[in-house]
Amino acid sequence: MIKKFDFEKAAKDNPFLNAKRSDQANELAELQRACIERNLPVLIIIDGWESAGKGYTIKQLVRELDARHFKVDVFEAEDADAPLHPYSWRFWTRIPARGDFAIFDRSFYYRVMNDPDIQGKKLKTALKHFERVEKMLTDDGMLILKFFLNVTEKTQRERIQELLKDENRDVLISKNDQEQNAHYKKYRDHFDEILEMTNLPFSPWWVIAAEDKKAASRQILGITIQEIRKQIQSHTDASEQSEPAFSRSYGKAPEILQKLRTDLVLSDEEYDQAVGGLQDEADELLFALYARRIPSIMVFEGMDAAGKGGAIQRLTQGMDPRLYEINPTAAPSDPEKDHHYLWRFYTNFPTRGRMAVFDRSWYGRVMVERVEGFAKPEEWERAYDEINAMEEELTDFGALVLKFFLYIDSQEQLERFRERETDKPYKLTEEDWRNREKWDDYVEAMNEMIDRTSPPSAPWVLVEGNDKRFARVKVLESFIRAAKARLK
């Protein structure tokens, strides 16, 4: 059975639970201003039984909030595009920016909660991904509050009947409301299982008895005030520490890149004989992936001047441009900085059957942001697990994820820089030269990245890039091999 929130016990320690709703609303508005000043994002999820009073509760939450800094999203019947993306996509695209509030009427839990036939491995896989997302966001400083409004079978039935009699509100009753009430016990057991599996230390569920909507909303306001106060105090304590606590368990990275051969070459004749046929085959395979609704994600990383752009061009040159999109990754914009670093990539992942090509990617967190100090050690250190979790969600969704790392040695890079100075100065910046001065630091970071983020389901393909022709053919051959394997 679902355990209800113990109001009497909690009220002894939380005076806001017994306060007037008007006082609670004003206090929450004051805390919102404090969150804005401190860039603290807050996500409030209002879930529970249909007809349990979610709309009423949300109305009380926002009554005094600054409308410029909160947004309410309704996760009900899915958009037409939603099934074309992984479960957490709709959630990622709606998370609050730093300093803002987001209030979700239901959430990414909607799909699994409203289908009690999702059981076993399928349910565990979905909930595993939800847990990882919540962990990523709370580690990044977001407060996540999850409320489940609980009502009895009788109360739900009476509210459904009441709304059906109201000609202005009968539209609020959906097939889900009546389905839940008709099979109340089945849904209750399903909810119990989900709540138990996702009642996490960093984002626990608060199960609220919602027989009395006013009392329930007052409790949720009180808990929200209490938890935001704790979050602000925790943020203040952390900022006052002279040195953040951080320790690494990972030793020296293995020398992976240094062992790659730099003498692999193709003659002009060999290249010309190979590339056209490979491009035709890649085009056919992309159509086959499209027909099978298999999304594909191609990631290109590598040394500066290693030839990523040329390799991408040769990979896609023979493909139907309606089926792919190239995403160049530059320094994050201000809105992107205001979100978790993975947010901007989730918004560009392909739908089923399409291909997304990333010219640089989320791996910037563990390369340039690590080496240049743009990310704190604890931030880039936890990014390995976060990236692995994200890519596992993509492969569980059925995507083909292929990551190419183009390597050139230091001498080859120097020669290409000098050539660019003369022929293509627009492709060479002061930043390129500064990065070159940190060659050893970058190689160490790249080796660790490859070592820690290359599972069988989303492997790195290391491309010996001193000869551009050899590199371009290897990229094409690797895509063809991986696409064939995925189609099987």
C-alpha positions as CSV (number, residue, x, y, z in Angstrom):
1,M,0.0,0.0,0.0
2,I,1.1,3.6,-0.6
3,K,2.3,5.2,2.6
4,K,0.8,8.6,3.3
5,F,2.7,11.6,4.4
6,D,2.5,11.8,8.2
7,F,1.3,15.4,8.6
8,E,1.0,15.4,12.4
9,K,4.6,14.3,12.9
10,A,6.0,16.6,10.3
11,A,4.1,19.6,11.5
12,K,6.1,19.6,14.8
13,D,9.3,20.4,12.9
14,N,7.8,22.5,10.0
15,P,5.7,25.5,11.1
16,F,4.9,26.3,7.5
17,L,2.6,23.2,7.3
18,N,0.1,24.9,9.7
19,A,0.5,28.4,8.2
20,K,-2.3,30.1,6.2
21,R,-2.1,29.5,2.5
22,S,-1.7,33.2,1.8
23,D,1.3,33.4,4.2
24,Q,2.7,30.3,2.6
25,A,2.3,31.7,-0.9
26,N,4.1,35.0,0.1
27,E,6.9,33.0,1.8
28,L,7.3,30.9,-1.4
29,A,7.5,34.1,-3.5
30,E,10.3,35.4,-1.2
31,L,12.2,32.1,-1.6
32,Q,11.8,32.3,-5.3
33,R,13.6,35.7,-5.3
34,A,16.3,34.1,-3.2
35,C,16.7,31.3,-5.8
36,I,16.9,33.8,-8.6
37,E,19.7,35.7,-6.8
38,R,21.6,32.4,-6.2
39,N,20.9,30.8,-9.6
40,L,19.2,27.8,-8.0
41,P,16.8,25.9,-10.2
42,V,13.8,24.2,-8.6
43,L,11.7,21.5,-10.2
44,I,8.3,20.6,-8.6
45,I,6.5,17.5,-9.9
46,I,2.9,17.1,-9.0
47,D,1.8,13.6,-9.8
48,G,-0.8,11.2,-8.5
49,W,-4.2,9.7,-9.3
50,E,-6.3,11.3,-12.0
51,S,-8.9,13.7,-10.5
52,A,-6.8,14.0,-7.3
53,G,-6.5,17.8,-7.5
54,K,-3.2,18.4,-9.3
55,G,-4.6,21.5,-11.1
56,Y,-5.8,23.0,-7.8
57,T,-2.5,22.3,-6.1
58,I,-0.5,24.0,-8.9
59,K,-2.8,27.0,-8.8
60,Q,-1.9,27.5,-5.1
61,L,1.8,27.0,-5.7
62,V,2.1,29.8,-8.3
63,R,-0.4,32.3,-7.0
64,E,2.3,34.8,-5.7
65,L,5.3,33.7,-7.9
66,D,7.0,36.0,-10.4
67,A,5.6,34.7,-13.7
68,R,8.8,35.6,-15.5
69,H,10.7,32.9,-13.6
70,F,8.4,29.9,-13.5
71,K,6.7,27.7,-16.1
72,V,4.1,25.1,-15.8
73,D,4.2,22.1,-18.2
74,V,1.5,19.5,-18.5
75,F,2.6,15.9,-19.3
76,E,-0.6,14.3,-20.3
77,A,-1.3,12.7,-23.7
78,E,2.0,12.6,-25.5
79,D,2.8,14.9,-28.4
80,A,3.0,13.2,-31.8
81,D,6.8,13.5,-31.6
82,A,7.2,12.0,-28.1
83,P,7.3,8.3,-29.1
84,L,10.0,9.2,-31.6
85,H,12.4,10.1,-28.8
86,P,13.7,8.4,-25.6
87,Y,11.5,8.4,-22.5
88,S,13.3,11.3,-20.8
89,W,13.4,13.6,-23.9
90,R,10.2,15.5,-23.1
91,F,11.5,16.0,-19.6
92,W,15.0,17.3,-20.7
93,T,13.5,19.8,-23.0
94,R,11.5,21.4,-20.2
95,I,13.9,21.5,-17.3
96,P,14.2,24.9,-15.6
97,A,17.1,27.2,-16.2
98,R,19.3,28.2,-13.2
99,G,17.3,30.4,-10.9
100,D,13.9,29.4,-12.4
101,F,11.1,27.2,-11.2
102,A,9.4,24.5,-13.3
103,I,6.2,22.9,-12.2
104,F,5.2,19.7,-13.9
105,D,1.6,18.5,-14.0
106,R,2.8,14.9,-14.0
107,S,6.2,14.3,-15.7
108,F,8.2,11.8,-17.6
109,Y,6.7,9.2,-15.2
110,Y,3.3,9.7,-17.0
111,R,4.0,7.1,-19.6
112,V,4.9,4.3,-17.2
113,M,2.4,5.3,-14.5
114,N,-0.5,5.2,-16.9
115,D,0.3,1.8,-18.4
116,P,0.1,-0.9,-15.7
117,D,1.1,-3.4,-18.3
118,I,4.6,-2.0,-18.4
119,Q,6.3,-4.5,-16.1
120,G,9.5,-6.4,-15.5
121,K,12.6,-5.5,-17.5
122,K,10.9,-2.8,-19.5
123,L,9.7,-1.0,-16.4
124,K,13.1,-1.3,-14.6
125,T,14.9,0.0,-17.7
126,A,12.7,3.1,-17.9
127,L,13.0,3.8,-14.1
128,K,16.7,3.3,-14.2
129,H,17.0,6.1,-16.8
130,F,14.7,8.3,-14.8
131,E,16.9,7.8,-11.7
132,R,20.0,8.7,-13.6
133,V,18.5,11.8,-15.0
134,E,17.4,13.0,-11.5
135,K,20.8,12.2,-10.1
136,M,22.5,14.3,-12.9
137,L,20.3,17.3,-12.2
138,T,20.5,17.2,-8.4
139,D,24.3,16.8,-8.6
140,D,24.2,19.9,-10.8
141,G,22.4,21.9,-8.1
142,M,18.8,21.4,-9.0
143,L,16.2,20.8,-6.2
144,I,13.7,18.2,-7.3
145,L,10.5,17.8,-5.3
146,K,8.2,14.9,-6.3
147,F,4.6,14.9,-4.9
148,F,2.1,12.1,-5.3
149,L,-1.5,13.0,-4.6
150,N,-3.3,9.9,-3.2
151,V,-7.1,9.5,-3.1
152,T,-9.4,6.6,-2.3
153,E,-11.3,4.8,-5.0
154,K,-14.6,6.3,-3.7
155,T,-13.2,9.9,-3.7
156,Q,-11.9,9.5,-7.2
157,R,-15.2,8.2,-8.5
158,E,-17.2,11.1,-6.8
159,R,-14.9,13.7,-8.3
160,I,-15.1,12.2,-11.8
161,Q,-18.9,12.2,-11.5
162,E,-18.9,15.8,-10.3
163,L,-16.8,17.0,-13.2
164,L,-18.9,15.1,-15.7
165,K,-21.9,17.1,-14.6
166,D,-20.1,20.4,-15.2
167,E,-20.4,21.4,-18.8
168,N,-17.4,23.6,-18.6
169,R,-15.1,21.1,-16.9
170,D,-16.2,17.8,-18.2
171,V,-13.4,18.1,-20.7
172,L,-11.0,17.5,-17.8
173,I,-12.2,13.9,-17.6
174,S,-10.2,11.6,-19.9
175,K,-10.3,7.9,-20.6
176,N,-7.4,7.6,-18.1
177,D,-9.5,8.9,-15.2
178,Q,-12.2,6.3,-15.8
179,E,-9.7,3.6,-16.6
180,Q,-7.9,4.1,-13.3
181,N,-11.1,4.1,-11.3
182,A,-12.5,1.0,-13.0
183,H,-9.2,-0.9,-12.2
184,Y,-8.3,1.0,-9.0
185,K,-6.4,-1.9,-7.3
186,K,-4.4,-2.7,-10.4
187,Y,-3.2,0.9,-10.7
188,R,-2.6,1.2,-7.0
189,D,-0.3,-1.8,-7.0
190,H,1.5,-0.4,-10.1
191,F,1.9,3.0,-8.4
192,D,3.2,1.4,-5.3
193,E,5.9,-0.4,-7.3
194,I,7.0,2.7,-9.1
195,L,7.0,4.9,-6.0
196,E,9.1,2.4,-4.1
197,M,11.6,2.0,-6.9
198,T,12.1,5.7,-7.5
199,N,12.0,7.0,-3.9
200,L,15.5,8.2,-4.1
201,P,17.7,9.8,-1.3
202,F,18.3,12.8,-3.6
203,S,14.7,13.1,-4.9
204,P,12.3,11.3,-2.6
205,W,8.5,11.1,-3.2
206,W,6.2,12.9,-0.8
207,V,2.9,11.0,-0.8
208,I,0.1,13.4,0.2
209,A,-3.5,12.4,1.2
210,A,-5.6,14.5,-1.1
211,E,-9.1,13.8,0.2
212,D,-9.2,17.4,1.3
213,K,-7.7,19.5,-1.6
214,K,-7.1,22.6,0.6
215,A,-5.3,20.6,3.2
216,A,-3.2,18.8,0.6
217,S,-2.2,22.0,-1.1
218,R,-1.2,23.6,2.2
219,Q,1.0,20.6,3.0
220,I,2.7,20.7,-0.4
221,L,3.3,24.4,0.0
222,G,4.8,23.8,3.5
223,I,7.1,21.0,2.3
224,T,8.2,23.1,-0.7
225,I,9.1,26.0,1.5
226,Q,11.0,23.7,3.9
227,E,13.0,22.0,1.2
228,I,13.9,25.2,-0.6
229,R,15.1,26.7,2.6
230,K,17.3,23.7,3.1
231,Q,18.6,23.9,-0.5
232,I,19.5,27.6,0.0
233,Q,21.3,26.9,3.2
234,S,23.2,24.0,1.7
235,H,24.2,26.2,-1.3
236,T,25.4,28.9,1.2
237,D,27.4,26.5,3.2
238,A,29.0,25.1,0.1
239,S,30.0,28.5,-1.2
240,E,31.6,29.4,2.1
241,Q,34.0,26.4,1.9
242,S,37.5,27.6,1.2
243,E,38.3,24.5,-0.8
244,P,35.6,22.1,-2.1
245,A,36.1,18.5,-1.1
246,F,37.2,16.4,-4.0
247,S,39.2,13.3,-4.5
248,R,39.9,11.1,-7.5
249,S,40.1,7.4,-7.5
250,Y,41.1,7.1,-11.2
251,G,44.8,6.7,-11.8
252,K,47.0,7.8,-14.7
253,A,45.2,7.3,-18.0
254,P,46.6,4.5,-20.3
255,E,48.5,5.7,-23.4
256,I,45.9,4.8,-26.0
257,L,46.4,7.6,-28.6
258,Q,50.2,7.4,-28.5
259,K,50.1,3.8,-29.6
260,L,48.2,4.6,-32.8
261,R,50.1,4.3,-36.1
262,T,50.8,7.5,-37.9
263,D,52.2,5.9,-41.1
264,L,48.9,4.6,-42.5
265,V,48.3,6.1,-45.9
266,L,46.2,5.7,-49.1
267,S,47.4,6.8,-52.5
268,D,45.2,9.1,-54.6
269,E,44.3,6.2,-56.8
270,E,43.4,3.9,-53.9
271,Y,41.2,6.6,-52.4
272,D,39.4,7.4,-55.6
273,Q,38.7,3.7,-56.2
274,A,37.3,3.2,-52.8
275,V,35.4,6.4,-51.7
276,G,32.6,6.5,-54.3
277,G,31.4,2.9,-53.7
278,L,31.6,3.4,-49.9
279,Q,29.5,6.5,-50.1
280,D,26.9,4.8,-52.2
281,E,26.7,1.9,-49.7
282,A,26.5,4.4,-46.8
283,D,23.6,6.1,-48.5
284,E,21.7,2.8,-48.9
285,L,22.3,1.9,-45.3
286,L,21.0,5.2,-44.1
287,F,17.8,4.6,-46.0
288,A,17.6,1.1,-44.5
289,L,18.0,2.6,-41.0
290,Y,15.3,5.1,-41.9
291,A,12.9,2.4,-43.1
292,R,13.5,0.5,-39.9
293,R,13.0,3.6,-37.8
294,I,16.5,3.3,-36.2
295,P,17.9,6.6,-35.2
296,S,21.7,7.1,-35.6
297,I,24.0,9.4,-33.7
298,M,27.5,10.1,-35.1
299,V,30.0,11.9,-32.9
300,F,33.2,13.4,-34.2
301,E,36.0,14.4,-31.8
302,G,39.7,14.7,-32.2
303,M,42.8,16.9,-32.1
304,D,42.5,20.4,-33.6
305,A,43.1,20.3,-37.4
306,A,42.6,16.5,-37.4
307,G,40.1,16.7,-40.3
308,K,36.8,16.2,-38.6
309,G,35.0,18.5,-41.0
310,G,36.4,16.7,-44.1
311,A,35.5,13.3,-42.6
312,I,31.9,14.4,-41.9
313,Q,31.6,15.8,-45.4
314,R,32.8,12.5,-47.0
315,L,30.5,10.5,-44.8
316,T,27.4,12.4,-45.7
317,Q,28.3,13.5,-49.2
318,G,26.3,10.6,-50.9
319,M,23.4,10.6,-48.4
320,D,20.0,12.1,-48.8
321,P,20.2,15.4,-46.9
322,R,16.6,15.1,-45.7
323,L,17.6,12.2,-43.5
324,Y,20.5,13.8,-41.5
325,E,21.4,17.0,-39.7
326,I,24.9,18.2,-38.8
327,N,25.3,19.9,-35.4
328,P,28.5,21.9,-35.0
329,T,29.2,22.4,-31.3
330,A,30.6,25.8,-30.3
331,A,31.1,27.4,-26.9
332,P,27.8,27.3,-25.0
333,S,25.5,30.3,-25.3
334,D,24.1,32.1,-22.2
335,P,20.8,30.0,-22.2
336,E,22.8,26.8,-22.6
337,K,25.1,27.8,-19.7
338,D,21.9,28.3,-17.6
339,H,21.1,24.5,-18.0
340,H,22.8,21.2,-17.3
341,Y,25.5,20.8,-20.0
342,L,23.7,17.9,-21.6
343,W,20.5,19.9,-22.1
344,R,21.5,21.4,-25.4
345,F,22.4,18.0,-26.9
346,Y,19.1,16.3,-25.9
347,T,17.3,19.0,-27.8
348,N,19.2,18.0,-31.0
349,F,19.0,14.2,-30.8
350,P,17.4,12.7,-33.9
351,T,13.9,11.2,-34.1
352,R,13.5,7.6,-35.2
353,G,15.0,6.9,-38.5
354,R,17.0,10.1,-38.7
355,M,20.7,10.8,-38.3
356,A,22.4,13.5,-36.2
357,V,26.0,14.2,-36.7
358,F,27.9,16.1,-34.0
359,D,31.0,18.0,-34.9
360,R,32.3,18.0,-31.4
361,S,29.9,17.1,-28.6
362,W,29.1,16.6,-24.9
363,Y,32.7,15.3,-24.6
364,G,33.8,18.9,-24.3
365,R,33.0,18.6,-20.6
366,V,35.9,16.1,-20.1
367,M,38.3,17.6,-22.6
368,V,38.4,21.4,-23.1
369,E,36.3,22.2,-20.0
370,R,38.6,20.0,-17.9
371,V,41.9,21.2,-19.3
372,E,41.0,24.9,-19.4
373,G,39.3,24.9,-16.0
374,F,35.8,25.8,-17.3
375,A,34.4,22.8,-15.3
376,K,35.3,22.1,-11.7
377,P,37.1,18.8,-11.0
378,E,34.0,17.2,-9.4
379,E,31.9,18.3,-12.4
380,W,34.1,16.8,-15.1
381,E,34.8,13.7,-13.0
382,R,31.1,12.8,-12.6
383,A,30.5,13.5,-16.3
384,Y,32.0,10.2,-17.4
385,D,29.1,8.3,-15.6
386,E,26.6,10.9,-16.8
387,I,27.7,10.5,-20.4
388,N,27.7,6.7,-20.2
389,A,24.2,6.8,-18.7
390,M,22.9,9.1,-21.5
391,E,24.4,7.0,-24.3
392,E,23.0,3.9,-22.7
393,E,19.5,5.4,-22.7
394,L,20.0,6.2,-26.4
395,T,21.1,2.6,-27.2
396,D,18.3,1.1,-25.1
397,F,16.0,3.2,-27.2
398,G,17.4,1.5,-30.2
399,A,19.8,4.1,-31.5
400,L,23.0,3.4,-33.3
401,V,25.6,5.5,-31.5
402,L,29.0,5.7,-33.1
403,K,31.9,7.9,-31.9
404,F,34.9,8.7,-34.0
405,F,38.1,10.1,-32.6
406,L,40.5,11.5,-35.2
407,Y,44.1,11.5,-34.0
408,I,47.1,13.3,-35.6
409,D,50.5,13.6,-34.0
410,S,52.0,16.8,-32.8
411,Q,54.3,17.3,-35.9
412,E,51.4,16.8,-38.3
413,Q,49.3,19.3,-36.4
414,L,52.0,21.9,-36.6
415,E,52.4,21.4,-40.3
416,R,48.6,21.8,-40.8
417,F,48.5,24.9,-38.6
418,R,51.3,26.5,-40.7
419,E,49.5,25.5,-43.9
420,R,46.3,27.1,-42.6
421,E,48.1,30.3,-41.8
422,T,48.8,30.7,-45.5
423,D,45.8,29.1,-47.2
424,K,42.9,29.2,-44.8
425,P,43.6,31.7,-42.0
426,Y,39.9,31.8,-41.1
427,K,40.3,28.2,-39.9
428,L,43.1,29.0,-37.4
429,T,42.6,31.0,-34.2
430,E,44.7,32.1,-31.3
431,E,42.8,29.5,-29.2
432,D,44.2,26.7,-31.5
433,W,47.7,27.8,-30.7
434,R,47.0,28.1,-27.0
435,N,45.5,24.6,-27.0
436,R,48.6,23.3,-28.7
437,E,50.7,24.6,-25.9
438,K,48.8,22.2,-23.6
439,W,49.2,19.2,-25.9
440,D,50.2,16.8,-23.1
441,D,47.3,17.8,-20.9
442,Y,44.8,17.3,-23.7
443,V,46.3,13.9,-24.7
444,E,46.0,12.8,-21.1
445,A,42.3,14.0,-20.9
446,M,41.5,12.4,-24.2
447,N,43.1,9.0,-23.2
448,E,41.1,9.0,-20.0
449,M,37.9,9.9,-21.9
450,I,38.3,7.1,-24.4
451,D,39.2,4.6,-21.7
452,R,36.2,5.4,-19.5
453,T,33.5,6.0,-22.2
454,S,33.8,3.2,-24.7
455,P,31.2,0.5,-23.8
456,P,30.4,-2.1,-26.5
457,S,27.0,-0.5,-27.2
458,A,28.6,2.9,-27.9
459,P,32.3,2.4,-28.8
460,W,35.0,4.8,-29.8
461,V,36.4,4.3,-33.3
462,L,40.0,5.5,-33.2
463,V,40.9,7.0,-36.6
464,E,44.6,7.3,-37.5
465,G,44.4,10.7,-39.2
466,N,47.8,11.8,-40.3
467,D,46.7,10.8,-43.9
468,K,43.3,12.4,-44.5
469,R,42.4,10.0,-47.3
470,F,43.0,7.0,-45.0
471,A,40.9,8.6,-42.2
472,R,38.0,9.4,-44.5
473,V,37.8,5.9,-45.8
474,K,38.1,4.4,-42.3
475,V,35.2,6.5,-41.1
476,L,33.0,5.4,-44.1
477,E,34.0,1.7,-43.6
478,S,33.3,1.9,-39.8
479,F,29.9,3.4,-40.4
480,I,29.0,0.7,-42.9
481,R,30.1,-2.1,-40.6
482,A,28.2,-0.7,-37.6
483,A,25.0,0.0,-39.6
484,K,25.0,-3.5,-41.0
485,A,25.5,-5.0,-37.6
486,R,22.7,-2.8,-36.2
487,L,20.3,-3.7,-39.0
488,K,20.8,-7.4,-38.2
